[in-house]
């Protein structure tokens, strides 16, 4: 599955292999993703291309300051013929949902995503409406623009399996991009990408991830790292048990993506920073020093003995 998806996306996207692998890992983990990067680094394009490789439903929601929860979840509409109210589903009811600039919507709209992301259902007027599997939210945000934005609360961030930082391409990748632009006019044409995996196949792959073997010493390795975050003086908030479960789930999916039925310490380290960095809070001293959560986590991980 992974090779076919990579090949299709590679028809349009240049570089960003690491980000794409993490997106595929999240897809197998059935977990949501927050993509963070400056404008123009193909955050939205990656999400659209990934959706194109899947023969599933796709919707895109552009978050704006005037967006209401009902614009996302749906609303009840009076049916004059039956004299009853009927629930009309919003754009969140799809298999893959792209939320552009998630931090532009006010808190009440952001909080409307809590239930649907965690429990995969929407409760409206006492009735629960289940999301159809598979269900994946990919949200994007710009880290440098703050005017007209609303910071995502920690409880909202915790619903994302990964927070992935999308960086600039290197010089060689950007050169390939320019060469493609010379060869053809539409370099970002999603029509070049064809579906390669359907809903049934994707659900089957996701179920196989649960069969990936994790040795007891690796479970202790995960808990040792998470415990370090809770005791570190460099962090005012450590990782929760939900973070431990997310780390386990992501490590299993990454191992499956690599074609193995067992997890290695390297798998855990590969997914550790995207899983934990947005779930911990730096101490005021470290924030004033300009230290990033990734730097603190790297120091903590290096202090934990790697199981053999």
N, C-alpha and C positions, 0 to 999 in steps of 0.2 A: 504493500500500500504506500509506504513512505517514499519509495523510489519513484513510483508512478506520479505521485503528487509533486515531488521535487522537480521531476522532468517537465511536467506541464507548467508549473510556475516559472521555471527557468526560461521558458520561451519569452517571457515578458520581463521578469525581475532580474536585475543584475546585483550580485552580491547578497549580503544580509543572510548568509547561510546559517549562522548561529541563531539569529532571530527566528528563522523559518523552522529550524529544528525544535526550538522551544514552543513554537505555535503548534507543531505536530504533536509534541509531547502533551501539551494541554488538551489537544483534541482527543488523544487516546485516554487521557486522565478524566475526560468529561469535566474539565475545570475552566473557569473564566479567566480572561487575560486583560491586563491593562497595558497598553503600549504608550510609552512616553518618549517624546522626541521633538526636536525643533521642526518647524514647517519644511516640507520638501524632501523628507527622507523616506517617503513611500510607506508610511504607517497605514493609511487608509487603503492604498493599493494592495498591500500584502493581505489585508483582511478580505478584500474583494476577490483577489485571485484564489485564496484558499477556499472561499465559498464557491467559486466557479468550478473547482476540482471535485466538489461534492455534489452529488445529485440529490440535494435536499433544499428545503426552503431557505430563503435569505431575505433579510430586510435591513434597511439602513435608517437610523434615526439621527438627525442632526440636532444636538442639544443647543438650545438658545435660552437666554434669560427669561423669556416669556413662556417657556414650555411648561405645561401643566401635567400632573400625574396621569390624568385621563387621556392626554395626547399619546402617552406611552402604553398604558395598560389597557385602555378601552373604557367604555362608558355604557350606562343603561339608557336605552332609547324607548320611548313609548310607542307601542304598535297599536294604532287606532283600530285596525281590523280585529285584533284579539283582545283589545282593552287591557293589555299587559305590558310590562316593561321587559325588553329583551336586551341581553348583554351583547354588545358589539365589540369584538376583540380589537385591541390595538396592535401596532406593529411589533410589539415585543413577542407576539405569538408567532414565532417562526423557529426554524432549527438553528440557524446561525444569525445572530443579530449584531450588526456593527453600530456602535454608538460613537458618533464623532464628537470630539471635544466635550467629554462627559462633565468636565468641571465648569462648563458655561451655564448649566442649568442650576436653579436655586435648590436649596437643601430639601425642600418638600418633594421635588421631582426626583432628586438623587435617592432619597430614602424610599421612594416607591419601588426602587429596584431591589431592596433588601430581601423581601419575601420571594420574589420571582427568581433571584439568583441563588438563594440558599435552598429553598424548598421546592423550586421549580413548579410553582403554582401562583395563581393570582386569586385573592379573596375579594369579592365585590358583593356588597350587600348581603353578607352571610353565606354566600355560595362560593365554593372553591372551583377554579377552572385550571385544570392540569396542563402543563406544557408537554408538547409531544417530543419524545426522545428521537434523536439526540438534540440537546439544547446547549448552545455555547454563546456567551456574550464576549465580544471583543470590543473594548472601549479604547479610545485614544485621548491623549491630552498633551498640551504644549507646556513644557516646564518653565519657559521664560516669559510667557505673557500672563500678566496678573490682572490687568484692567478688565472688569466685567466677568471675572471668573469667581468660582466658589470652591474653596479647598475641600477635597474629599475627606470626610471624617474617617477616623481609624476603623470604626465598625464597618464602613463601606469598603475600605481598602482590604479588609480581612476577607471579604467575599471573593476576592480575586485570587486564583491559584498562583498566578505569576504577575509580577510587574516587570515588564521587559523594557530596558532602555535601548532605543533605536538610535544608533550613532551615525555619523557621516560615513559614506563609503571611503575606502582607501583610494589612493591615486590611480592604481591599476584598474579598480572596479569602475571608477568614474570615467576613465579613458574608454573602457568597453561600452559604457553607456553613451558616450559621445559618438563612438563609432557606429553604434546601432542607429543613433539619430541621423547620421549621414546616410545610412543604407536605406532607411525607410522613414516615412513621415510620422506615422503613429507608433511611437516606441512603447506607449503604455496602453496597448489595445487588449482589454480583457477577452475579446472575442477569439483571440489566439489560443486561449486555454479551454480545454474540454473536460467535462466531468469524467472521473475515473473510479469513483467510489460511491455507492448508493447507501441509503439509510440502513438497510439490513446488514450490509457488509461492515459499515462503520460501527454499528452496535455490537456486532460479533467481535471485532477487533478490540473494542473497549472492554468487553467481557473477558477476553483472553488476558488482558493486563492483570486482572485479579488472580490469575494462576501463576504469575511470575514469582519465583521462589526468593524469599528474603531470609537469610540466615539470622539466628538469634543475636550473634555478635554485631550485626549491622543494625538491628533494632536498638541495641544498647548504644551504638555509635550515634544514631540519630538523637536519642534521648540525652546523651552526654553533651552534644552540641547545643541542643535547645536549653538544657539546664545552665550551660555557660552563659547564655544570653540573659538569663534571669538573675544571675549573680554578678554580672559585670558592672563595675562602677561607671563604665563608659556609656551605659544604656539606662535610661530612666524607665523603660518598659521593655521587657523581654518577650520572647515568643510564647504563644499559648499552645495548649494541646491541639487546637485546630491546625496550628502550624506544623506540629509533628506529623499529624495525619496527612497534611498536604505534601510534606517532604517525602513521606513514604509512598504516597500515590504517584507523585511525579517521578521518583526514582524508578519505580516499577515500569512506568510508561516509557521512560528514557531507555531503560534496558531493552524493552520490547522493540523500540524504534531502532536499536542497534542490532536487532536480530537475536537477542539472547533471552533465555527463560529464567535467568537468575540475575540478581542485583549485585553490583560490585561497589566498593567505597567510591570509586571514580564517578559512578552514576549519581551518587548522593551529592558529591561535590559539584558536579555539573549543574544540578538544578537548585543547589542550596541558596545562592544569592538571589535569583529571581523569586524564590519562595519566601525567604525570610526578610529581605531588605526593607520591604514596605510594611512589615509586621512588627518591627522594633522601632523605638524612639530613642534618639540620642540624648545624652545628658546635656544640660545647658552649657557646661564647660566645653564639651566636644563640638556642640553646634557653633559656639563662638570661635572655636579654632578652625572651623570650616571643614571638619572631618566628615566623610561620608559614611553611611551605615555599612557599605560594602567593605571599607577599610577596617572597621571595627570587627565585622564578622570574620574577615580573613584572619585577623590576629587571633580571634577566639578559636576558629577551626584549626589553626596550626598548633594550638596548645592541647588539642585532643588527639590521643593516640589513635592511629589508623589501624583497624583490625586487619589481620592477615589470615 
